[in-house]
Amino acid sequence: MKHTLFITVLFTGLISWGATETSATSAKSYNFQYKLPQSKTLTITQAAPNQEEAYKLAARECFKKLTQNQYPGEQQGLEIIDICANPKM
């Protein structure tokens, strides 16, 4: 009896875990708009399982685009970080 109950609970847990893993891996598309100097905007669309992951990926992409993979200097780098960390959603 104890073994049957244990196997039933274990099997139910595995089924529910598999269902949450399937739903967690489906990606959704998120749009982020960044306000640049001279009234320009940069729009980045990022697919991710949740908004937090999409935000992180979009911020990295924003930084890469604005720096063009070159060291911008400390002051300009801080300004770019400020832009990329604060999207207008």
PDB file of N, CA, C and O in Angstrom, chain B, residues numbered from 101:
ATOM      1  N   MET B 101       0.820  -1.193   0.000  1.00  0.00           N
ATOM      2  CA  MET B 101       0.000   0.000   0.000  1.00  0.00           C
ATOM      3  C   MET B 101       0.867   1.261   0.000  1.00  0.00           C
ATOM      4  O   MET B 101       0.609   2.200  -0.753  1.00  0.00           O
ATOM      5  N   LYS B 102       1.899   1.272   0.854  1.00  0.00           N
ATOM      6  CA  LYS B 102       2.770   2.438   0.916  1.00  0.00           C
ATOM      7  C   LYS B 102       3.508   2.635  -0.399  1.00  0.00           C
ATOM      8  O   LYS B 102       3.686   3.764  -0.856  1.00  0.00           O
ATOM      9  N   HIS B 103       3.939   1.529  -1.008  1.00  0.00           N
ATOM     10  CA  HIS B 103       4.664   1.632  -2.273  1.00  0.00           C
ATOM     11  C   HIS B 103       3.760   2.159  -3.385  1.00  0.00           C
ATOM     12  O   HIS B 103       4.193   2.953  -4.220  1.00  0.00           O
ATOM     13  N   THR B 104       2.523   1.721  -3.394  1.00  0.00           N
ATOM     14  CA  THR B 104       1.578   2.176  -4.408  1.00  0.00           C
ATOM     15  C   THR B 104       1.311   3.661  -4.258  1.00  0.00           C
ATOM     16  O   THR B 104       1.273   4.388  -5.251  1.00  0.00           O
ATOM     17  N   LEU B 105       1.128   4.116  -3.040  1.00  0.00           N
ATOM     18  CA  LEU B 105       0.906   5.536  -2.781  1.00  0.00           C
ATOM     19  C   LEU B 105       2.135   6.351  -3.173  1.00  0.00           C
ATOM     20  O   LEU B 105       2.004   7.405  -3.795  1.00  0.00           O
ATOM     21  N   PHE B 106       3.316   5.879  -2.820  1.00  0.00           N
ATOM     22  CA  PHE B 106       4.557   6.577  -3.172  1.00  0.00           C
ATOM     23  C   PHE B 106       4.720   6.673  -4.694  1.00  0.00           C
ATOM     24  O   PHE B 106       5.064   7.736  -5.211  1.00  0.00           O
ATOM     25  N   ILE B 107       4.479   5.592  -5.398  1.00  0.00           N
ATOM     26  CA  ILE B 107       4.606   5.586  -6.866  1.00  0.00           C
ATOM     27  C   ILE B 107       3.579   6.515  -7.487  1.00  0.00           C
ATOM     28  O   ILE B 107       3.888   7.214  -8.452  1.00  0.00           O
ATOM     29  N   THR B 108       2.370   6.539  -6.958  1.00  0.00           N
ATOM     30  CA  THR B 108       1.321   7.420  -7.483  1.00  0.00           C
ATOM     31  C   THR B 108       1.701   8.884  -7.298  1.00  0.00           C
ATOM     32  O   THR B 108       1.550   9.686  -8.220  1.00  0.00           O
ATOM     33  N   VAL B 109       2.186   9.233  -6.123  1.00  0.00           N
ATOM     34  CA  VAL B 109       2.587  10.617  -5.847  1.00  0.00           C
ATOM     35  C   VAL B 109       3.777  10.994  -6.732  1.00  0.00           C
ATOM     36  O   VAL B 109       3.804  12.086  -7.301  1.00  0.00           O
ATOM     37  N   LEU B 110       4.742  10.115  -6.850  1.00  0.00           N
ATOM     38  CA  LEU B 110       5.912  10.369  -7.677  1.00  0.00           C
ATOM     39  C   LEU B 110       5.520  10.549  -9.142  1.00  0.00           C
ATOM     40  O   LEU B 110       5.993  11.476  -9.800  1.00  0.00           O
ATOM     41  N   PHE B 111       4.675   9.688  -9.645  1.00  0.00           N
ATOM     42  CA  PHE B 111       4.232   9.762 -11.040  1.00  0.00           C
ATOM     43  C   PHE B 111       3.452  11.044 -11.292  1.00  0.00           C
ATOM     44  O   PHE B 111       3.642  11.683 -12.327  1.00  0.00           O
ATOM     45  N   THR B 112       2.582  11.431 -10.374  1.00  0.00           N
ATOM     46  CA  THR B 112       1.805  12.670 -10.511  1.00  0.00           C
ATOM     47  C   THR B 112       2.732  13.879 -10.508  1.00  0.00           C
ATOM     48  O   THR B 112       2.527  14.819 -11.276  1.00  0.00           O
ATOM     49  N   GLY B 113       3.732  13.861  -9.664  1.00  0.00           N
ATOM     50  CA  GLY B 113       4.693  14.954  -9.617  1.00  0.00           C
ATOM     51  C   GLY B 113       5.477  15.072 -10.913  1.00  0.00           C
ATOM     52  O   GLY B 113       5.720  16.178 -11.394  1.00  0.00           O
ATOM     53  N   LEU B 114       5.870  13.952 -11.476  1.00  0.00           N
ATOM     54  CA  LEU B 114       6.609  13.974 -12.737  1.00  0.00           C
ATOM     55  C   LEU B 114       5.747  14.497 -13.882  1.00  0.00           C
ATOM     56  O   LEU B 114       6.232  15.237 -14.738  1.00  0.00           O
ATOM     57  N   ILE B 115       4.481  14.118 -13.901  1.00  0.00           N
ATOM     58  CA  ILE B 115       3.587  14.598 -14.952  1.00  0.00           C
ATOM     59  C   ILE B 115       3.404  16.107 -14.835  1.00  0.00           C
ATOM     60  O   ILE B 115       3.478  16.811 -15.842  1.00  0.00           O
ATOM     61  N   SER B 116       3.166  16.619 -13.629  1.00  0.00           N
ATOM     62  CA  SER B 116       2.968  18.061 -13.465  1.00  0.00           C
ATOM     63  C   SER B 116       4.258  18.824 -13.731  1.00  0.00           C
ATOM     64  O   SER B 116       4.203  19.934 -14.261  1.00  0.00           O
ATOM     65  N   TRP B 117       5.418  18.268 -13.382  1.00  0.00           N
ATOM     66  CA  TRP B 117       6.698  18.913 -13.675  1.00  0.00           C
ATOM     67  C   TRP B 117       6.918  18.999 -15.175  1.00  0.00           C
ATOM     68  O   TRP B 117       7.376  20.027 -15.674  1.00  0.00           O
ATOM     69  N   GLY B 118       6.599  17.934 -15.901  1.00  0.00           N
ATOM     70  CA  GLY B 118       6.744  17.941 -17.353  1.00  0.00           C
ATOM     71  C   GLY B 118       5.825  18.957 -18.005  1.00  0.00           C
ATOM     72  O   GLY B 118       6.199  19.571 -19.005  1.00  0.00           O
ATOM     73  N   ALA B 119       4.646  19.146 -17.469  1.00  0.00           N
ATOM     74  CA  ALA B 119       3.710  20.129 -18.029  1.00  0.00           C
ATOM     75  C   ALA B 119       4.223  21.546 -17.818  1.00  0.00           C
ATOM     76  O   ALA B 119       4.080  22.387 -18.705  1.00  0.00           O
ATOM     77  N   THR B 120       4.813  21.824 -16.669  1.00  0.00           N
ATOM     78  CA  THR B 120       5.336  23.171 -16.441  1.00  0.00           C
ATOM     79  C   THR B 120       6.589  23.414 -17.263  1.00  0.00           C
ATOM     80  O   THR B 120       6.815  24.542 -17.702  1.00  0.00           O
ATOM     81  N   GLU B 121       7.403  22.405 -17.485  1.00  0.00           N
ATOM     82  CA  GLU B 121       8.596  22.571 -18.309  1.00  0.00           C
ATOM     83  C   GLU B 121       8.213  22.875 -19.753  1.00  0.00           C
ATOM     84  O   GLU B 121       8.869  23.692 -20.399  1.00  0.00           O
ATOM     85  N   THR B 122       7.183  22.247 -20.265  1.00  0.00           N
ATOM     86  CA  THR B 122       6.749  22.489 -21.631  1.00  0.00           C
ATOM     87  C   THR B 122       6.232  23.906 -21.798  1.00  0.00           C
ATOM     88  O   THR B 122       6.555  24.564 -22.787  1.00  0.00           O
ATOM     89  N   SER B 123       5.435  24.391 -20.852  1.00  0.00           N
ATOM     90  CA  SER B 123       4.883  25.732 -20.971  1.00  0.00           C
ATOM     91  C   SER B 123       5.936  26.800 -20.721  1.00  0.00           C
ATOM     92  O   SER B 123       5.832  27.903 -21.259  1.00  0.00           O
ATOM     93  N   ALA B 124       6.951  26.495 -19.912  1.00  0.00           N
ATOM     94  CA  ALA B 124       7.975  27.491 -19.599  1.00  0.00           C
ATOM     95  C   ALA B 124       8.936  27.715 -20.757  1.00  0.00           C
ATOM     96  O   ALA B 124       9.568  28.768 -20.841  1.00  0.00           O
ATOM     97  N   THR B 125       9.052  26.737 -21.651  1.00  0.00           N
ATOM     98  CA  THR B 125      10.003  26.881 -22.741  1.00  0.00           C
ATOM     99  C   THR B 125       9.412  27.573 -23.958  1.00  0.00           C
ATOM    100  O   THR B 125      10.148  27.890 -24.892  1.00  0.00           O
ATOM    101  N   SER B 126       8.121  27.816 -23.977  1.00  0.00           N
ATOM    102  CA  SER B 126       7.547  28.497 -25.132  1.00  0.00           C
ATOM    103  C   SER B 126       7.896  29.982 -25.068  1.00  0.00           C
ATOM    104  O   SER B 126       7.644  30.650 -24.065  1.00  0.00           O
ATOM    105  N   ALA B 127       8.475  30.481 -26.148  1.00  0.00           N
ATOM    106  CA  ALA B 127       8.951  31.865 -26.179  1.00  0.00           C
ATOM    107  C   ALA B 127       7.854  32.801 -26.665  1.00  0.00           C
ATOM    108  O   ALA B 127       7.037  32.444 -27.515  1.00  0.00           O
ATOM    109  N   LYS B 128       7.854  33.984 -26.115  1.00  0.00           N
ATOM    110  CA  LYS B 128       6.935  35.037 -26.503  1.00  0.00           C
ATOM    111  C   LYS B 128       7.762  36.214 -26.993  1.00  0.00           C
ATOM    112  O   LYS B 128       8.897  36.396 -26.553  1.00  0.00           O
ATOM    113  N   SER B 129       7.222  36.998 -27.876  1.00  0.00           N
ATOM    114  CA  SER B 129       7.943  38.132 -28.440  1.00  0.00           C
ATOM    115  C   SER B 129       7.635  39.404 -27.641  1.00  0.00           C
ATOM    116  O   SER B 129       6.476  39.714 -27.368  1.00  0.00           O
ATOM    117  N   TYR B 130       8.691  40.130 -27.276  1.00  0.00           N
ATOM    118  CA  TYR B 130       8.556  41.376 -26.521  1.00  0.00           C
ATOM    119  C   TYR B 130       9.235  42.498 -27.295  1.00  0.00           C
ATOM    120  O   TYR B 130      10.296  42.301 -27.887  1.00  0.00           O
ATOM    121  N   ASN B 131       8.618  43.672 -27.287  1.00  0.00           N
ATOM    122  CA  ASN B 131       9.169  44.852 -27.957  1.00  0.00           C
ATOM    123  C   ASN B 131       9.669  45.843 -26.919  1.00  0.00           C
ATOM    124  O   ASN B 131       8.995  46.108 -25.922  1.00  0.00           O
ATOM    125  N   PHE B 132      10.862  46.392 -27.161  1.00  0.00           N
ATOM    126  CA  PHE B 132      11.447  47.395 -26.285  1.00  0.00           C
ATOM    127  C   PHE B 132      11.847  48.589 -27.137  1.00  0.00           C
ATOM    128  O   PHE B 132      12.488  48.435 -28.176  1.00  0.00           O
ATOM    129  N   GLN B 133      11.466  49.776 -26.691  1.00  0.00           N
ATOM    130  CA  GLN B 133      11.853  51.004 -27.377  1.00  0.00           C
ATOM    131  C   GLN B 133      12.774  51.798 -26.470  1.00  0.00           C
ATOM    132  O   GLN B 133      12.490  52.001 -25.289  1.00  0.00           O
ATOM    133  N   TYR B 134      13.889  52.247 -27.049  1.00  0.00           N
ATOM    134  CA  TYR B 134      14.873  53.016 -26.307  1.00  0.00           C
ATOM    135  C   TYR B 134      14.915  54.416 -26.890  1.00  0.00           C
ATOM    136  O   TYR B 134      15.001  54.585 -28.107  1.00  0.00           O
ATOM    137  N   LYS B 135      14.855  55.417 -26.029  1.00  0.00           N
ATOM    138  CA  LYS B 135      14.899  56.808 -26.462  1.00  0.00           C
ATOM    139  C   LYS B 135      16.355  57.248 -26.546  1.00  0.00           C
ATOM    140  O   LYS B 135      17.076  57.247 -25.549  1.00  0.00           O
ATOM    141  N   LEU B 136      16.773  57.624 -27.745  1.00  0.00           N
ATOM    142  CA  LEU B 136      18.137  58.055 -28.003  1.00  0.00           C
ATOM    143  C   LEU B 136      18.205  59.575 -28.071  1.00  0.00           C
ATOM    144  O   LEU B 136      17.172  60.234 -28.186  1.00  0.00           O
ATOM    145  N   PRO B 137      19.404  60.136 -28.002  1.00  0.00           N
ATOM    146  CA  PRO B 137      19.543  61.591 -28.158  1.00  0.00           C
ATOM    147  C   PRO B 137      19.020  62.061 -29.516  1.00  0.00           C
ATOM    148  O   PRO B 137      18.909  61.261 -30.445  1.00  0.00           O
ATOM    149  N   GLN B 138      18.705  63.320 -29.636  1.00  0.00           N
ATOM    150  CA  GLN B 138      18.157  63.962 -30.837  1.00  0.00           C
ATOM    151  C   GLN B 138      16.806  63.366 -31.235  1.00  0.00           C
ATOM    152  O   GLN B 138      16.503  63.257 -32.423  1.00  0.00           O
ATOM    153  N   SER B 139      15.998  62.982 -30.251  1.00  0.00           N
ATOM    154  CA  SER B 139      14.628  62.495 -30.455  1.00  0.00           C
ATOM    155  C   SER B 139      14.545  61.268 -31.353  1.00  0.00           C
ATOM    156  O   SER B 139      13.535  61.067 -32.027  1.00  0.00           O
ATOM    157  N   LYS B 140      15.578  60.453 -31.374  1.00  0.00           N
ATOM    158  CA  LYS B 140      15.558  59.202 -32.129  1.00  0.00           C
ATOM    159  C   LYS B 140      15.157  58.071 -31.192  1.00  0.00           C
ATOM    160  O   LYS B 140      15.288  58.174 -29.972  1.00  0.00           O
ATOM    161  N   THR B 141      14.665  56.991 -31.791  1.00  0.00           N
ATOM    162  CA  THR B 141      14.323  55.810 -31.004  1.00  0.00           C
ATOM    163  C   THR B 141      14.943  54.567 -31.627  1.00  0.00           C
ATOM    164  O   THR B 141      15.157  54.502 -32.837  1.00  0.00           O
ATOM    165  N   LEU B 142      15.222  53.601 -30.795  1.00  0.00           N
ATOM    166  CA  LEU B 142      15.716  52.295 -31.218  1.00  0.00           C
ATOM    167  C   LEU B 142      14.714  51.270 -30.724  1.00  0.00           C
ATOM    168  O   LEU B 142      14.399  51.231 -29.535  1.00  0.00           O
ATOM    169  N   THR B 143      14.211  50.441 -31.624  1.00  0.00           N
ATOM    170  CA  THR B 143      13.249  49.408 -31.255  1.00  0.00           C
ATOM    171  C   THR B 143      13.914  48.047 -31.403  1.00  0.00           C
ATOM    172  O   THR B 143      14.497  47.735 -32.441  1.00  0.00           O
ATOM    173  N   ILE B 144      13.817  47.250 -30.356  1.00  0.00           N
ATOM    174  CA  ILE B 144      14.372  45.895 -30.371  1.00  0.00           C
ATOM    175  C   ILE B 144      13.254  44.932 -30.001  1.00  0.00           C
ATOM    176  O   ILE B 144      12.578  45.108 -28.987  1.00  0.00           O
ATOM    177  N   THR B 145      13.066  43.914 -30.832  1.00  0.00           N
ATOM    178  CA  THR B 145      12.099  42.860 -30.559  1.00  0.00           C
ATOM    179  C   THR B 145      12.881  41.634 -30.132  1.00  0.00           C
ATOM    180  O   THR B 145      13.805  41.201 -30.822  1.00  0.00           O
ATOM    181  N   GLN B 146      12.508  41.079 -28.991  1.00  0.00           N
ATOM    182  CA  GLN B 146      13.245  39.956 -28.430  1.00  0.00           C
ATOM    183  C   GLN B 146      12.286  38.838 -28.051  1.00  0.00           C
ATOM    184  O   GLN B 146      11.269  39.090 -27.405  1.00  0.00           O
ATOM    185  N   ALA B 147      12.594  37.614 -28.442  1.00  0.00           N
ATOM    186  CA  ALA B 147      11.793  36.452 -28.064  1.00  0.00           C
ATOM    187  C   ALA B 147      12.448  35.773 -26.859  1.00  0.00           C
ATOM    188  O   ALA B 147      13.654  35.523 -26.851  1.00  0.00           O
ATOM    189  N   ALA B 148      11.646  35.484 -25.857  1.00  0.00           N
ATOM    190  CA  ALA B 148      12.142  34.839 -24.638  1.00  0.00           C
ATOM    191  C   ALA B 148      10.969  34.212 -23.887  1.00  0.00           C
ATOM    192  O   ALA B 148       9.814  34.541 -24.155  1.00  0.00           O
ATOM    193  N   PRO B 149      11.262  33.311 -22.951  1.00  0.00           N
ATOM    194  CA  PRO B 149      10.192  32.677 -22.177  1.00  0.00           C
ATOM    195  C   PRO B 149       9.428  33.634 -21.272  1.00  0.00           C
ATOM    196  O   PRO B 149       8.254  33.407 -20.981  1.00  0.00           O
ATOM    197  N   ASN B 150      10.097  34.721 -20.816  1.00  0.00           N
ATOM    198  CA  ASN B 150       9.414  35.682 -19.956  1.00  0.00           C
ATOM    199  C   ASN B 150       9.976  37.079 -20.207  1.00  0.00           C
ATOM    200  O   ASN B 150      10.985  37.241 -20.894  1.00  0.00           O
ATOM    201  N   GLN B 151       9.319  38.072 -19.649  1.00  0.00           N
ATOM    202  CA  GLN B 151       9.690  39.461 -19.902  1.00  0.00           C
ATOM    203  C   GLN B 151      11.061  39.806 -19.312  1.00  0.00           C
ATOM    204  O   GLN B 151      11.804  40.590 -19.903  1.00  0.00           O
ATOM    205  N   GLU B 152      11.394  39.243 -18.180  1.00  0.00           N
ATOM    206  CA  GLU B 152      12.680  39.539 -17.555  1.00  0.00           C
ATOM    207  C   GLU B 152      13.850  39.073 -18.423  1.00  0.00           C
ATOM    208  O   GLU B 152      14.831  39.798 -18.589  1.00  0.00           O
ATOM    209  N   GLU B 153      13.747  37.869 -18.970  1.00  0.00           N
ATOM    210  CA  GLU B 153      14.799  37.363 -19.851  1.00  0.00           C
ATOM    211  C   GLU B 153      14.876  38.188 -21.136  1.00  0.00           C
ATOM    212  O   GLU B 153      15.965  38.486 -21.624  1.00  0.00           O
ATOM    213  N   ALA B 154      13.721  38.551 -21.675  1.00  0.00           N
ATOM    214  CA  ALA B 154      13.692  39.376 -22.886  1.00  0.00           C
ATOM    215  C   ALA B 154      14.325  40.738 -22.615  1.00  0.00           C
ATOM    216  O   ALA B 154      15.044  41.266 -23.464  1.00  0.00           O
ATOM    217  N   TYR B 155      14.067  41.306 -21.452  1.00  0.00           N
ATOM    218  CA  TYR B 155      14.646  42.597 -21.064  1.00  0.00           C
ATOM    219  C   TYR B 155      16.173  42.520 -21.024  1.00  0.00           C
ATOM    220  O   TYR B 155      16.856  43.405 -21.540  1.00  0.00           O
ATOM    221  N   LYS B 156      16.704  41.464 -20.413  1.00  0.00           N
ATOM    222  CA  LYS B 156      18.160  41.304 -20.315  1.00  0.00           C
ATOM    223  C   LYS B 156      18.793  41.165 -21.694  1.00  0.00           C
ATOM    224  O   LYS B 156      19.805  41.799 -21.991  1.00  0.00           O
ATOM    225  N   LEU B 157      18.181  40.323 -22.537  1.00  0.00           N
ATOM    226  CA  LEU B 157      18.723  40.113 -23.881  1.00  0.00           C
ATOM    227  C   LEU B 157      18.635  41.386 -24.723  1.00  0.00           C
ATOM    228  O   LEU B 157      19.561  41.708 -25.467  1.00  0.00           O
ATOM    229  N   ALA B 158      17.530  42.102 -24.604  1.00  0.00           N
ATOM    230  CA  ALA B 158      17.358  43.342 -25.367  1.00  0.00           C
ATOM    231  C   ALA B 158      18.335  44.415 -24.893  1.00  0.00           C
ATOM    232  O   ALA B 158      18.845  45.181 -25.711  1.00  0.00           O
ATOM    233  N   ALA B 159      18.602  44.487 -23.605  1.00  0.00           N
ATOM    234  CA  ALA B 159      19.552  45.472 -23.087  1.00  0.00           C
ATOM    235  C   ALA B 159      20.957  45.198 -23.613  1.00  0.00           C
ATOM    236  O   ALA B 159      21.683  46.127 -23.968  1.00  0.00           O
ATOM    237  N   ARG B 160      21.337  43.929 -23.663  1.00  0.00           N
ATOM    238  CA  ARG B 160      22.656  43.579 -24.215  1.00  0.00           C
ATOM    239  C   ARG B 160      22.738  43.942 -25.696  1.00  0.00           C
ATOM    240  O   ARG B 160      23.740  44.493 -26.152  1.00  0.00           O
ATOM    241  N   GLU B 161      21.674  43.630 -26.444  1.00  0.00           N
ATOM    242  CA  GLU B 161      21.652  43.955 -27.867  1.00  0.00           C
ATOM    243  C   GLU B 161      21.691  45.467 -28.085  1.00  0.00           C
ATOM    244  O   GLU B 161      22.380  45.946 -28.985  1.00  0.00           O
ATOM    245  N   CYS B 162      20.961  46.213 -27.273  1.00  0.00           N
ATOM    246  CA  CYS B 162      20.965  47.671 -27.343  1.00  0.00           C
ATOM    247  C   CYS B 162      22.378  48.199 -27.137  1.00  0.00           C
ATOM    248  O   CYS B 162      22.836  49.051 -27.898  1.00  0.00           O
ATOM    249  N   PHE B 163      23.069  47.707 -26.124  1.00  0.00           N
ATOM    250  CA  PHE B 163      24.420  48.172 -25.834  1.00  0.00           C
ATOM    251  C   PHE B 163      25.365  47.862 -26.994  1.00  0.00           C
ATOM    252  O   PHE B 163      26.182  48.699 -27.376  1.00  0.00           O
ATOM    253  N   LYS B 164      25.247  46.651 -27.553  1.00  0.00           N
ATOM    254  CA  LYS B 164      26.101  46.274 -28.677  1.00  0.00           C
ATOM    255  C   LYS B 164      25.862  47.167 -29.887  1.00  0.00           C
ATOM    256  O   LYS B 164      26.808  47.579 -30.557  1.00  0.00           O
ATOM    257  N   LYS B 165      24.580  47.468 -30.168  1.00  0.00           N
ATOM    258  CA  LYS B 165      24.271  48.317 -31.317  1.00  0.00           C
ATOM    259  C   LYS B 165      24.774  49.739 -31.125  1.00  0.00           C
ATOM    260  O   LYS B 165      25.292  50.346 -32.062  1.00  0.00           O
ATOM    261  N   LEU B 166      24.627  50.268 -29.930  1.00  0.00           N
ATOM    262  CA  LEU B 166      25.027  51.658 -29.696  1.00  0.00           C
ATOM    263  C   LEU B 166      26.537  51.830 -29.576  1.00  0.00           C
ATOM    264  O   LEU B 166      27.061  52.903 -29.874  1.00  0.00           O
ATOM    265  N   THR B 167      27.232  50.798 -29.149  1.00  0.00           N
ATOM    266  CA  THR B 167      28.691  50.901 -29.044  1.00  0.00           C
ATOM    267  C   THR B 167      29.397  50.348 -30.276  1.00  0.00           C
ATOM    268  O   THR B 167      30.586  50.593 -30.480  1.00  0.00           O
ATOM    269  N   GLN B 168      28.669  49.610 -31.087  1.00  0.00           N
ATOM    270  CA  GLN B 168      29.235  48.953 -32.274  1.00  0.00           C
ATOM    271  C   GLN B 168      30.452  48.106 -31.904  1.00  0.00           C
ATOM    272  O   GLN B 168      31.445  48.064 -32.629  1.00  0.00           O
ATOM    273  N   ASN B 169      30.347  47.434 -30.756  1.00  0.00           N
ATOM    274  CA  ASN B 169      31.389  46.550 -30.221  1.00  0.00           C
ATOM    275  C   ASN B 169      32.744  47.238 -30.053  1.00  0.00           C
ATOM    276  O   ASN B 169      33.787  46.599 -30.189  1.00  0.00           O
ATOM    277  N   GLN B 170      32.729  48.523 -29.762  1.00  0.00           N
ATOM    278  CA  GLN B 170      33.946  49.284 -29.507  1.00  0.00           C
ATOM    279  C   GLN B 170      33.809  49.957 -28.143  1.00  0.00           C
ATOM    280  O   GLN B 170      32.707  50.300 -27.714  1.00  0.00           O
ATOM    281  N   TYR B 171      34.928  50.137 -27.478  1.00  0.00           N
ATOM    282  CA  TYR B 171      34.908  50.805 -26.175  1.00  0.00           C
ATOM    283  C   TYR B 171      34.536  52.272 -26.360  1.00  0.00           C
ATOM    284  O   TYR B 171      35.254  53.006 -27.039  1.00  0.00           O
ATOM    285  N   PRO B 172      33.415  52.717 -25.762  1.00  0.00           N
ATOM    286  CA  PRO B 172      32.949  54.088 -25.987  1.00  0.00           C
ATOM    287  C   PRO B 172      33.571  55.125 -25.041  1.00  0.00           C
ATOM    288  O   PRO B 172      33.324  56.320 -25.208  1.00  0.00           O
ATOM    289  N   GLY B 173      34.347  54.713 -24.083  1.00  0.00           N
ATOM    290  CA  GLY B 173      34.837  55.634 -23.057  1.00  0.00           C
ATOM    291  C   GLY B 173      33.899  55.572 -21.859  1.00  0.00           C
ATOM    292  O   GLY B 173      32.752  55.138 -21.970  1.00  0.00           O
ATOM    293  N   GLU B 174      34.402  56.010 -20.720  1.00  0.00           N
ATOM    294  CA  GLU B 174      33.631  55.860 -19.483  1.00  0.00           C
ATOM    295  C   GLU B 174      32.346  56.679 -19.480  1.00  0.00           C
ATOM    296  O   GLU B 174      31.279  56.136 -19.194  1.00  0.00           O
ATOM    297  N   GLN B 175      32.418  57.962 -19.787  1.00  0.00           N
ATOM    298  CA  GLN B 175      31.240  58.821 -19.715  1.00  0.00           C
ATOM    299  C   GLN B 175      30.181  58.401 -20.732  1.00  0.00           C
ATOM    300  O   GLN B 175      29.009  58.263 -20.380  1.00  0.00           O
ATOM    301  N   GLN B 176      30.575  58.200 -21.975  1.00  0.00           N
ATOM    302  CA  GLN B 176      29.611  57.801 -22.997  1.00  0.00           C
ATOM    303  C   GLN B 176      29.078  56.395 -22.705  1.00  0.00           C
ATOM    304  O   GLN B 176      27.908  56.109 -22.959  1.00  0.00           O
ATOM    305  N   GLY B 177      29.932  55.520 -22.173  1.00  0.00           N
ATOM    306  CA  GLY B 177      29.490  54.178 -21.804  1.00  0.00           C
ATOM    307  C   GLY B 177      28.408  54.209 -20.737  1.00  0.00           C
ATOM    308  O   GLY B 177      27.441  53.451 -20.806  1.00  0.00           O
ATOM    309  N   LEU B 178      28.571  55.087 -19.747  1.00  0.00           N
ATOM    310  CA  LEU B 178      27.546  55.221 -18.700  1.00  0.00           C
ATOM    311  C   LEU B 178      26.236  55.761 -19.267  1.00  0.00           C
ATOM    312  O   LEU B 178      25.159  55.342 -18.845  1.00  0.00           O
ATOM    313  N   GLU B 179      26.323  56.683 -20.215  1.00  0.00           N
ATOM    314  CA  GLU B 179      25.112  57.207 -20.854  1.00  0.00           C
ATOM    315  C   GLU B 179      24.399  56.118 -21.654  1.00  0.00           C
ATOM    316  O   GLU B 179      23.170  56.037 -21.641  1.00  0.00           O
ATOM    317  N   ILE B 180      25.168  55.289 -22.344  1.00  0.00           N
ATOM    318  CA  ILE B 180      24.577  54.192 -23.119  1.00  0.00           C
ATOM    319  C   ILE B 180      23.944  53.175 -22.184  1.00  0.00           C
ATOM    320  O   ILE B 180      22.861  52.665 -22.470  1.00  0.00           O
ATOM    321  N   ILE B 181      24.599  52.871 -21.073  1.00  0.00           N
ATOM    322  CA  ILE B 181      24.021  51.944 -20.090  1.00  0.00           C
ATOM    323  C   ILE B 181      22.703  52.492 -19.562  1.00  0.00           C
ATOM    324  O   ILE B 181      21.741  51.742 -19.403  1.00  0.00           O
ATOM    325  N   ASP B 182      22.650  53.800 -19.289  1.00  0.00           N
ATOM    326  CA  ASP B 182      21.422  54.424 -18.811  1.00  0.00           C
ATOM    327  C   ASP B 182      20.304  54.295 -19.842  1.00  0.00           C
ATOM    328  O   ASP B 182      19.155  54.040 -19.479  1.00  0.00           O
ATOM    329  N   ILE B 183      20.623  54.467 -21.099  1.00  0.00           N
ATOM    330  CA  ILE B 183      19.620  54.348 -22.174  1.00  0.00           C
ATOM    331  C   ILE B 183      19.120  52.904 -22.246  1.00  0.00           C
ATOM    332  O   ILE B 183      17.914  52.660 -22.268  1.00  0.00           O
ATOM    333  N   CYS B 184      20.041  51.963 -22.283  1.00  0.00           N
ATOM    334  CA  CYS B 184      19.687  50.544 -22.491  1.00  0.00           C
ATOM    335  C   CYS B 184      19.035  49.907 -21.264  1.00  0.00           C
ATOM    336  O   CYS B 184      18.348  48.894 -21.396  1.00  0.00           O
ATOM    337  N   ALA B 185      19.234  50.468 -20.094  1.00  0.00           N
ATOM    338  CA  ALA B 185      18.626  49.924 -18.880  1.00  0.00           C
ATOM    339  C   ALA B 185      17.210  50.454 -18.649  1.00  0.00           C
ATOM    340  O   ALA B 185      16.504  49.969 -17.764  1.00  0.00           O
ATOM    341  N   ASN B 186      16.793  51.446 -19.439  1.00  0.00           N
ATOM    342  CA  ASN B 186      15.480  52.068 -19.225  1.00  0.00           C
ATOM    343  C   ASN B 186      14.660  52.138 -20.515  1.00  0.00           C
ATOM    344  O   ASN B 186      14.464  53.219 -21.072  1.00  0.00           O
ATOM    345  N   PRO B 187      14.183  50.984 -20.987  1.00  0.00           N
ATOM    346  CA  PRO B 187      13.377  51.018 -22.207  1.00  0.00           C
ATOM    347  C   PRO B 187      11.998  51.610 -21.940  1.00  0.00           C
ATOM    348  O   PRO B 187      11.496  51.577 -20.817  1.00  0.00           O
ATOM    349  N   LYS B 188      11.407  52.144 -22.983  1.00  0.00           N
ATOM    350  CA  LYS B 188      10.018  52.622 -22.920  1.00  0.00           C
ATOM    351  C   LYS B 188       9.152  51.501 -23.474  1.00  0.00           C
ATOM    352  O   LYS B 188       9.125  51.273 -24.684  1.00  0.00           O
ATOM    353  N   MET B 189       8.450  50.805 -22.598  1.00  0.00           N
ATOM    354  CA  MET B 189       7.682  49.636 -23.042  1.00  0.00           C
ATOM    355  C   MET B 189       6.225  49.990 -23.274  1.00  0.00           C
ATOM    356  O   MET B 189       5.433  49.127 -23.650  1.00  0.00           O
TER     357      MET B 189
END
